[in-house]
Amino acid sequence: MAGKHTSLVFVLRKVEYAERDVIATLFARDRGRFSAIAKNARGSKRRFGGGIQPMRLLRADYTVRTNSDLARLESIDVREDFPGIEGDFDKIAFGSYATEWTRELTVDADPRPDLFDLVGRFYRRLDRADCDPLLLEVALRHLQLQFFRYLGSPPNLDECIRCGTPTESMQKVYALRAGDGIICPDCVRTGEGVGVVFPQTLELLRYFRAPQGRPPDALTNSDALAQARRIIDATASQFLDRRLKSRPTLETSLKDPGELI
């Protein structure tokens, strides 16, 4: 709807434009993803004050214009920043990946306050967490698994996706390499891509899904962690058609499973 609006937003990307302007991709709690141009953003401390940055909660005043794909960002006010992220390379790597992930998996003009609040909780958790890559990874994997749930395609971790047999009743547990989740031996079709899932992997994935209490010992099991990563990546491949630009930086911060042995 054209006119003036005020929303709580996260910046998902900003690009410098012309001599003094900025074009930002924003994720608004009440509006979803949209793009806006901030005129003279690099010269106006009063209206923007350098606040058009990812990983900050902003209140944005903007104007939606008829017959234009770009809103006009009039001013912003920083409502919450996360200083614990800004001074740590690993936290920046995890936060940047989550920010790009959010940009890729949200849709223009699709209000998703549930996802908005999820992203906010992730930034807060990252901000307050100890600088331990494993604990940071717990926060990221929880974000990803919750995103899958909101997108309607979480990997099934509790029962066979075809017959509903609980994993506890299976003599051997398989996972579909396509990323759909768990499947029992009786439901595996000839030639279908599957892999045997370690019990510790299931324990770890369930902890990622609901990280309450003390982390399980499986978090420091190199085989379980590597397999849990592959299962999450397989599900992500259903939604992402390219490798995220922030992935190489994230991989420098992920603890090598070989180091956990």
N, C-alpha and C positions, 0 to 999 in steps of 0.2 A: 504494500500500500504506500503510495507516494505521500510525502510529507516529512515532518521532523519526528525523530524517534530517539529514545534513550534506552540502552541495553547494557547488561553486564556481558562482557566479551573476553575471549582469549584471542591473542594474535597467533595465527597459525603460520603466517609467512609475511614478510615485508620486502618490497623491492623498491629501490630508489628510482625515481622517475624524473626526467627532465633535470633542471638544475637544483630545485629545492623541494620537489614533491616526493611523496611516498605513496605507493599503492600497497594496501594491506589486505590479506585474506583474514577475515574475522570469523569467529564462531560465537554466535550470540545465544544466550540461554533461551530467549523467547523468539528467536528468528531462524536459528540454524546458521549455516555457513553462507557468507556473502563477501563480496569484495568492495572496497571503498578507497577513494583517493583522498589523501590528506594534503591539501594545497599548502605550500610553504612550510611543510612539517619540519624541515631541517633548519628553519630559521626562526620558528615561533616557539619560544620557551613557555610563553604564557598559556598557549592553547594545548601544547603537546608535551613540552618539557622533557623530550627524549624518552617518553614513556611507551612509544609504539614498539614494543619488544615482546617476543614470545616469553612464555612462562611468567606472566603477570596477569592478575585479574584486574580488568579495567572497567570503568563506567564510561561508555562512549556515547556522545551526542552526535547524531548524523542525520543527513537528509537523504531520503530515497527519492530519486528523480524519475519522472515518467519517461519511458522510452530510452532508458540508459541502464546498462548492466552494472555500472559503478555507482554506488552511493557516494555521498560526499561526507567525509569525516570532519566534523566541525571542531571537536575538542575531546580530550580524554582526561580522566582522573584516575590515578592508580589507587585501587581499593585494597589490593593485597599484592605484595611482592614476596619473593622467596629467596632471601639472601643466602640461605644455606646451599642453594643450587649454584649460584653465580660464582662462588669461589672454588668449586671442585670440578676437575676435568671429567671424572667419571659421571658425576651427577648431570653435568651439562650434556654428556653423550647420551645418557638414558633419557633425559628430558627432551632433547632435540629429536630423538627417534620417536618418542611418544607423540610429540607435536606434529611431526610429519605424518605419522600413522593416522592421527586424528583428521588431518587435512585430507588424506586420501580416502578415508572410509566414512566421511560425512558427506551430506548432499546439500546443495544450495537450497535455501528457503525451506528447509525441513527442520522445524523446531524439535530438538531432542534434549529437554532439560535433564533427563536421566544421564545421557552421555556427557553433557556439560558438567554436571556435578561429579561424575566419575573422574573426568579429567582434572577437575579441581582437587579432588581427594588425592589423586596421584601426585600432583605437584606438591601438595602439603606433606605427603608421606616422604617424598624424595627430599624435600627441604629439611625435614627433621631426622632423617635416617642417619645412622652411622655410615661413615665412608667405607663401606664394605661392599664390593661388587656383587656378592651373592645376595645380600639383603636388598640392594637396589634392583637386582634381577627379579626378586620375588614381587616387588611393586610393579615392574613392567609386565611380568607374565599375568598377574592378576588383572591389570588393565586390559591386556589382550583377550583373555578368556571372557571377561565381562563384555567387551565389545562384540565378540562372537555371539554371545547370548542375545544382546540387543539387536544384532543383525539377523537373528533367527537361525543361526547355524553353529551352535557350540558343539565341539567334539563330545560325543557321548562317552562318559568315563565310568559309568556304573552298570551298564547292561549291554547286551548285544543289540545293535541298532536294527536288526532284522527280526529276531524272535523274542527279544526281551529277557533272555536268560541273564540273571545277575552275574557279575564277574566272579563273585565268591563261589559260584557253582560250576565254574569252568575249570577243567583240568589244565587247559592252556589258554591264555588270553592273547588275542591278536588285535592289531590295529590296522585299519585300512590306510594304505600309503597315500590315498587321495585326501586324507585329513578328516574323514567323516566321524571317526571314533572307533569304538571297540566292536569286535565281532567275534562270535564264538566259532570253534572249529567246525561245527555242523553246518554253519551258514556260509563258509568260505566257498566261493565258486571257482571252478577250474580256471587257472590262469590269472586269477585276481591278485593284484598286488597287495600283499599283507606282510606284516612283520610281527614276531613274537614280542610281547610287551613284558618287561620285567615288573614284578610286584612293586619294587621300589619306585619305578616310574609312575605307576598309578597313584601311589601314595604321594609322590611329589606333585603330580598334576592336580590332585584333589586339594593339596595344601595351597597351590597357586590359586585355585578357584576360590578358596575361602581361607586366607592366611590368618588364622587366629591361633594365639598361643605360641609355644616354642616351636621353631622350625624342626621338621623331622630330620633324622639322620640321613635320609635319602638326599637331602640338599647337598651333602658333601660326598655323595656317591657319583663318581665321574661318569659311569655308564648310564645311570638313571638320569642325570642331568642332561647328558648329550641326547638321549632318546626323547626326553620331554621336550627339548628344544626342537627336535625334528618333527614331533607330532604337532606342536604349535605352528611351526613354519608351514607344514603341509596344509593345515586349516587356513592359514593366512593366504596361501597361494590361490585359494578359491575366490578371494576378494581383490587381491593385488595383482595387477597385470605387469608389474615391473618391480625391479629392486629399488628400494628406497635409497635416496642419495645419502641419508644419514647412517645407513647400515654399516659401511666400512668403519666409521668412527665408533659406532656402538661395539663392533667386534673387537676393537682394541681394548675396550673396557670389560668385556665379558671375561670372566675367569675361565681359563683353559681347563676343561674337565681333566686333562692329564695332570694338572697341578694338584688335584684333589686326592690323588691316590696316596 
